[in-house]
Amino acid sequence: MFTVLVVVQAILAIFLVAIVLVNVGKGSEVGAVFTGSQAIFGGAGPGTFLNKVTALLAILFFANSLLLTYLSVQKRKASLMERAPVAVHPQKEKSLPTPPPLPVPPRSQ
């Protein structure tokens, strides 16, 4: 499933780039520079077919990105129930044997 979603993500990215490159911006006409602000910023009319397809592809791209992120995190996260607890037995430190006390020479008086 993850591989299929990665392939879908790549296809969506290619289509999104292609549709954005095909789209014509609102202020790209030469005559828009010399007319009023209405022509520069465009009308408030309904969007074109390309604008709607661009918005749909962008929404699908982001939704697929979020789904891929969620699945990636779930794949990496290990459940406590799946992992058996590992018993750690601390090893006792072996201490070196203490040497016998040194003989003390008798004090001469």
Secondary structure, 3 states (H helix, E strand, C coil): CHHHHHHHHHHHHHHHHHHHHHCCCCCCCHHHHCCCHHHHHCCCCCCCHHHHHHHHHHHHHHHHHHHHHHHHHHHHCCCCCCCCCCCCCCCCCCCCCCCCCCCCCCCCC
